[in-house]
Amino acid sequence: MVMFLFLVVALAVVVAAVTLAVVGGGEGTGPLPEAAPERLYDPLPPDRPVDRGDIDGLRFPLAVRGYRMDDVDVALDRLAAELDEREARIADLESALAGARAAAHGPQDTGGDEAQEGGQ
């Protein structure tokens, strides 16, 4: 029974010593310093539109409970803005193309008038 108590006390001392060593106990030493949060070091390019390779290479750093929401929000806001710009540009180009096609085909009866004038 005495041996059992000695082993329990020895085990408690060892656990306490390991805990103090890990957490940072003793005089002059504090707890471990806070680790700097990981940041997105390879963001989307600011000087050109985002392409498929940029999206494929985009990796968000992990935080304690997953991804850093700020980094994800910034990237998603950027992608949404660029998609809106592209959609507006596509709509403008399609409108211009429709106008150009209408102008190229023009009114169909001008060709018939010229044929009648030439025949008189």
CORMO-V509468 format. One record per pair of residues at least 24 apart in sequence whose ideal C-beta (glycine too) atoms are under 10 Angstrom apart, sorted by sequence separation. I is the first residue (numbers start at 1). J is the second residue. D is the distance in Angstrom with one decimal. If there is no record, write none. Layout:
# CORMO-V509468
i: [I	I]
j: [J	J]
d: [D	D]
This chain:
# CORMO-V509468
i: [37	38	55	38	50	54	37	37	40	40	43	50	35	38	39	50	38	40	44	37	39	40	43	44	50	39	40	43	46	50	37	38	45	49	50	37	40	44	40	43	44	49	50	49	44]
j: [61	62	79	63	75	79	63	64	67	68	71	78	64	67	68	79	68	70	74	68	70	71	74	75	81	71	72	75	78	82	70	71	78	82	83	71	74	78	75	78	79	85	86	86	82]
d: [8.0	6.9	7.7	7.1	9.2	9.5	6.6	8.9	9.6	7.5	8.2	7.1	9.8	9.8	7.6	6.4	7.3	9.0	8.6	6.9	9.3	4.4	7.7	6.2	10.0	7.2	9.0	7.4	8.8	5.6	9.8	9.0	9.9	5.9	9.2	9.9	7.8	5.5	7.5	8.5	7.7	8.2	9.8	7.7	8.8]
